[in-house]
Amino acid sequence: MGRTKKDKLQGAIIKEDDRKIAYVVLSKDQSFVFPDLFKDAKSDIDEKTINESKQDLQEYIKVNKAPGLPGWFRI
């Protein structure tokens, strides 16, 4: 169970998140290897989104070029 404490400013009671711990005991001849959950699919998606973001940024910079004006002035 998570601990509870009282907030000094508001007087509200705050409860920390519960923690669940599991212990597993394997014999000497057994071993555990963490599975690869994400494989290579994530890298393909990341490269595609990064390239799209770069292109969008370049288009935004081209449209909003206004020499002599501060960045906050443009809408």
N, C-alpha and C positions, 0 to 999 in steps of 0.2 A: 504494500500500500504506500502511496505517496504521502509525504509528510504534509501537514497543514500548518500554516502560519498566518498571523494577522498583519495586514498592511498597516504601517505606521501612519501614513498620510490619510488614507481614506477609511481605515478601520475595517475594511473588508477582509474576509477570510479567504486565503489563497491556498489551493491544493496543488502540490507538485504532481507531475505525471507519474503514473504507476510504472514500475519496472518489473519485467518478468525475466527471470533467469532460469536457464535449463542447463544442467550438467549432463554430459554424455560420456560414458566410459567405454572405450573400445579395447578389445584384447590386443596383444602385441602383434599378432599376425594380420590385423585389420588396419586400414588407413582410410582417412577421409580427405577428399579433394573437393574444394569448392567448385561448383559448376560455373561455366562461363554463360552468364545470363544474357548479355547484350551482344555478343559476337561482333560481326563487322557491319551489321545493318546501320548502326548508329553513325559510323564514320561517313557513310555515303550521304545520309540525310544532313549531317552537319556541314559537309563541303558544299552541298547544294544551297542550303540556307545562307551560308556565309557569302557565297558568290552573289546571291540575290540581294543580300543586304548591302554589299559593296556597290552594286549597280544602282540601287535606290539612293544611296548616299551621294554618289556622283551626280545623279540626276537632280537631286535636291540642291546640291552646291551650284550646279549650272543655272538653275532657275532663280536662285536667291542671291546671285552676285549683285552687290550694290556697293561699289567702292566708296569709301568715306562715311558710310553709315555703320553704327554699331550693330552687333548681332541681335540685340533685344528690340531694335527698332522695327525690324521686318516682321510682318505677320504672314 
